[in-house]
């Protein structure tokens, strides 16, 4: 039953409890990620009723255009935030890398969960299963929808060619396996692991090959800032080390005003045992071709979100 902006449920004993509605994208990976968050909340709050609300975003619908050419920073978040604003959901689970650094008024990040492996991975066509990107034949075509990945990998592996490939994880793997258009595709290692497809990873790309996207591998829970009860509930999911690293990454991205159209690559490490400082090397690739290295330092007391 509905009462004001919230949804409630009455159990067999007549007890009324609020239903916490969790917004997510419809893709299989998004559902797996959201289910993992819901499972953690259910374990912590067994009496809470949770409901998953799945929806499609602009980025899910436009599959014939490179992400960098769509001209929208909130490709995978806008519809979810609209549902949050209309009180159709109470919190939203995002891949943090998809979430713009400046949130709409009235919204806040309630939790950033422990980060999965943030690095990118190469998945090679079965006929190249014994090779690496370095040993692939000259002019082999590598599929990626990311300017960030393409710019770095072109420099690191100049004998390879790079071509755009769109679609969810399942679709891109199917395109790789069923055709011979691509010798390999580049995907986030975290997504492959969460899908249970670790065995498809041919090569993990370290920072010397390809630095990762800001927030890659981390999940964020976005909520309405006024919902203090929801904020308190999800705050226990916060992982301090992940938060420290991602705060620094997002502060740098905000400084550059980057989004899907501005490829920015990072590599973060916590340097001392007190976790007081975090050094970060970064590469800003504003034209998709040039690489600009640098380093910044962030203290634990600084905040970017």
N, C-alpha and C positions, 0 to 999 in steps of 0.2 A: 504494500500500500504506500501511497505517496502522501507526505505531509510537508508542505512548504517545498524547499529545494531538495529535500532528502528522501530516501526510500527506506521503508521499514518493513519488517517481517514479524508475524505473530506465530509463536510455536504452539504445540499442542496443549500447553499449559496456560496459554493466554498471555505469555510474556512477550512484550514487544521489544525488538532489537533493531538497531539501524543496520542497513545493508551497506557495506563499503564496496562501491563499484569501481573497478580498475579498468582504465582505458588502455588499449593496445592496438597496434597494427595487426592486420589479418594474416600476415605471412607466418609460415610454420616456425621460423626462427623467433619472430617476435612473440608468438604464443608460448614457445618453450621458455623464453626469457621471462615473460610475465608470469607464467605458471610457477617458475622458480621463486619469484618474489612472493607470490601468493602463498606458496607452501611455507616459506619462512614466516610470514605473518600469521598463518594458521597455527604454526607450531608455537609461536609466542603468545598468540591470543586465540585459544581454541574455541572461545564462545562467540567470536566475531563471525558474522556471515559475509562472505566475499562473493562477488559476482564479476565475471570477466565480460567486458564490452569491447568487441573487436570492430575495427573500421579501417577503411582504405584511406591513404593520404595521396597528395599530389604526386609524390615520388613513386608511389605504387601504381598509379594510373598511367603516367606518361612514360612509356617504355621504348619509344622510338627516337628519343632525343637524349644526347649526352647530358648528364647532370649539370655540367658547367655551363650549358647553353640555355637552360630553362629559365634562369634569371630570378630564382626565388631561394632565399636562404632557409626557409622553414619547410623544405620539401617533404620531410617525414614527420613533422610535428604539428603543423598548423591545424589540421582537422581535430587532432587529439586535444589541443589547447582550446579550440572552440567548444568542444564538448565539455571540457572542464569549466569554461566560462559560463556555459548554459546550465550548469549543475546536473548534466546528464551522467557524469562520472565524478568520483571523489578524489581520485589520484590517477596519474598516468605513468606508465613505465616506458622509458626511452632508452635506446642506445645513446650514451652520453655524447658520442661523436656527432650525432644528428641534431643535438639541442643547441640552438644559437646561444651565444654568450650573454646576450641581453634578453631577458625574459619579458613577456608582456606584463604590464602593470597588474598587480594583485596576485602574481604567481611567484613561487619560490621552489628551489630544489630542496626537498625534505630529506633526501638520503642519497648517497652515492655508495653502492655496494662494492664489496671486494672485487678488484679488477681481475679479469681473466688475462691470459697472455695477450699483451697488446700488439704483438708483432704481426706483420703480414706473412702469408704463406704462399708458396707456389704449388699449384696442383697441376701436374703434368698429364698430358694425354697418355693413355695406357701404352701406346707404342713407344713412348719415351720414358717408360717407368724407371729405367736405370740411369737416366741422365739428370743433370741439374740445369739451371738457367745458363750457367757458364759453359756447359758442354753441348748445349743444343746447337743444331746446324745453323749456319749463317742464314739470316732472313726468316728464321722461324717467327711465327706470329704469336704474340702473347696478348691475351684478352684482359682488359681492365677498364672500368668505367671511371677511374680516378686519375685526374691530372697529377695529383701528388705522387702517386705510384709511378705513372708513366715518365714523369720528368726525372725522377731519381734513377729509375731502372734504365732509361735510355743512356744516361751518363755512365752507369755502372756496367751495362751490357750493350755496348754500341753495335754488336753484330745482330741484335734482335730487332724486330719490328713490333709496334704496339697498335692495337686496334680496340675500339670501344666495344664493350659487351654489357648489355643491360639485363635486368631481371633479378628475381630473388635468387637465393643460394641454390635452390633446387634447379631453377631454370638455367642458370649459368653452368652448372655441372653437367646438365643434360646436353647443352650446346657443345660443351667440350667433348663429351663421351660419344655422342651420336654422329658427329661430323668430324672432318679433319681440317676445319678452318683454323683451329687454334692448336698450337703445340703445348700451350699451358695457359692457365688463367691465374690471376692473383686475387686472393681473398684474405679476409681477416682470419687469423688462426683461431680467435675466440669463437667466432660463429661456427666454424667447422667442429670445434670441440663440443660446443653446446648442442649441436645437432647429432653428436655421436659419430662424427665422420673423421676422427683423428687419423684413421688409416689412409685417407685420401691426401694427407699432407706429404708432399714430396720433399719440400725444403722450407725451413723457417728462415725468413729474411732478417738478418740482424741489422743494427744501425749503420754498418758500413755498406750495406746493400740498399736498404730502404727504411728510413725512419717512418714511424706510424703517425696516424691522424690524432689530433687533439682528442683526448678522452676515449680513444679506441680501447675496446675490451671491458669498459666499465658500464654499468647500468645505473640510471638515475631515476629517482621517483620525484615527479613534479606534482605539487599540490597548490591549492589556493592558500595564500598567506594568512587569510582570516580563519582558516580551519585549524585552530590550535590543537584540537583533539587528534586530528589526523596527523598533524606535524609531530606530535609527541609519539604517536603510535609508530610512525615509520622511521623516526630518528634512531631507533635502536639498530637499524640496518646499516648505519653509517660505518664505513671502514676508514680509520684515521689516515693510514698510509696512502690509500687510494685517493682520499680527499686532498691530501697535501700535494700529491703529484698533479692531480687534475686541476686544482686551483691554479697552479703555476702555468699549466698548459693553456687553460682558458683565459688567464690574464694576458698572456702573450698573444693569443688569437684575437682577443678583444682589442688589444693595442693596434693590431694590423687590420682590424675590422674585416677579418676573413670569414668566409662561409664556404658553401659547396663550390662557388665560382672562384675562390681564392685558395689554391692548394698550399697548405702549411703542414710541415712535417716536424715531429718532435721526438726527442728521446729523453726521458727523465729518470733520475736516480736519486734516492735518498742517501746522502753522503756520510752522515755521522750517526753514532749509536743513539744519541739523544733525539734524532730525527728533527733537529732544529733548522737545518738548512737543506735546500734541495737545489742541485745544479741541473741545468737543462741546456742541452745543445738543441739548436733548432735550424730549420732550413725553410725560408720563405720562398715560394716559387710563384711570384705574381703573374708570370706570363706562361707558366707551364713548361718553361724550358730552362730558365736560369736557376742557379742554386746559390743561395746566400747563407753561409754558415754564421753561427753566433752562439752566445751563451748568456744565460741570465741566472740569478740566484733568488730564491724565495724563502722567507722565514716562515716557521710554523704559525706565527701569530698573524700573518698577512692573510687577507681574504679577498677572493675575486668574485664570489657569488653572493 
